[in-house]
Amino acid sequence: MAAAENHGPKNIVIWAYLVILALVSVFVSLIIPSPADTVVIFALAIAKAALVLMYFMHLRVENIFIHSLFFVPLALVVVMFFGFMPDINHWLY
């Protein structure tokens, strides 16, 4: 039986990317002014989440059905966020 070939990067390389992105997000929070840094930090967090999903959870080799299971909870979170937004705005202002 032939050994399984690994065509993707090793886990340590993905871990190094995650550490670099985490350090970049810390430096962004120190350098960029407040409203803009939040957008950049969220973008970096999405990139880190995508790396974790694709490589550590092995979603890059799964079929489309498994990928679609990700979007159901994401849609629920978005609906709940915008559903609770009037209550949040009521208490903040």
N, C-alpha and C positions, 0 to 999 in steps of 0.2 A: 504494500500500500504506500502510495506516495505521500510525502509530508505535505500538509496544507501550506499554500503559499500566502504570504501576507503582502498585499500590494499597497496597503496604506501606510501612513506614518506610524511609528511606534508610539506607545502610550506616553513615554517620557517626552517625546517631542510635543504632543498635544498638551501635556501638563506644562511644559515650558511656555507654550503659547498662552495658556490660561494665566500663568504667573505674570507674563509680560503684559497682557491685557489688564490684569488687576493693578499692576504698578502704573500703567498709563492712566487708568481711571483715577488713581490717587493723585498723580501729578496734574491731571486735568482739573481736579477739584481745587488744587492750590494755585493754578495759573490762570484759568479762564474765569471771568466774572460769573456771578451766581445764576442768572437765568439761563445762560448758554451752557454752562457746565452740566446742568441736569440733563439736557438733551444728549450731549456727547456721552455722558456716563450711562444713560439708558441704552444708547446705541452699542456701547461696548459690552453692556450686560447682555444684550440680545446676541451679540457675536459669541460671547462666552457660553451662553445657553445653547446656541446652535452647535458649538464644538462638542459640548458634553452630550447633547442628544445624538449627534451623528457618530461620534467615535466611541464614547464610553458606554452608551446605551445601544450601540450597534444598529442604529436606525438607517444608516446609509446602505445597508445590505438587505433590509427588509422590503416586503412588498408594499404596494400602495395602500392596502387596507390598514396596515399598522400605522402608516403615516397619517391616514385620515383620523385615526383615534386621537391624535394630538390636538386636532382642531375643535373637537367637541368641548373639552374643558376650557380651551382658550376662548371660545365663543361665550361660554357661560360666565367666565371672568369678566369679559368685556361688557356683557349685558348687566351683570351685577354692579360693575363699576359705574356705569352710566345710570343705573337705577338708583344707586345710593348717592349720586352726585348732588341732587337737590337737598338731601339731608345734611350732607357735608357743608354745602354752601350756606345753609341755614344757620349752622352752629359757628361757622367761621366769621360770618359778617353780620 
